[in-house]
Amino acid sequence: MATEKLRDLEDEAWRGFLVTHDRLWRSLEAGLAPLNVSMAEYSVMALLGEAGPKGMRMSELAERRLMSTGGFTRLADRLERRGLIERRRSPVDGRSFDAVLTREGRALLRKAWRRQYRDLRELVFDRLDDDDLRRLADIWARLDPGRQ
């Protein structure tokens, strides 16, 4: 059975993406480790931080995080047990819940944001110029299935 191969340039681009993603993910997660925050937890807290005091629907958070409902519920349970988020019944739909950062969650998120931004500058942004960043942003936009 013959298997179609990637062209050399395609293979180089794909492997470069995978290696870079893994390296960046590990470095960013290591930066958050002293704060006792995983990358998954950070991404949920960051979405809630951007949403503001009203928070965000649990179902929307799961969708934006590309997580199953069950997996997201377990992550939210951990954040809630740690006192970083609280769930409130939605004022729009009494059957659903919104997640909101607590005061402790907002304080931790500010520390995590500072760390994350510092690490991102060192690992990525200080190594690229504005033209590189524009090209990269354009590539991500073209690969977004929601924009087709």
C-alpha positions, 0 to 999 in steps of 0.5 A: 500500500503506497502512502502519500508523503508530504513534500519536503517543504510541507514536512519542514513547516509541519515539523517546525510548527509541532516542535515550536508549539511543544517548546513554547507550551512547555516554557509557558507552562513552566513559567506558570508553575510557581503560581500553581496554574496549568496552561488550561486553567490559565486560558479559562481564567484569561477568558473570564478576565477578558469577559469582566464582572459578568463572567461567561457562560460555562458552555461558551467557555468550554466551546472557546477552550475546545474542550468536552463538556465533561473535561471542562466541568472537571477543570471548572470544579478544580478552579472553584475548589481553589476559590478562583472562580464561582458559578452563578445561575445565569440571569438570562437562562435559569438552567445554565451557569455563568463562571465568574472570577473571584477576587482571589482569581483576579489577583492570581490572573494579574500575576499570571498575565504579567508572567505570561506576557514577559515569557511571550516577549522573551520566547516569541515577540522579541525575536520577530519584527512587525512584518513577521508578526503580521505574516504570522497573524495572517497565516493563523487567520487563513487557517481558522475554519470559522473564517472560511 
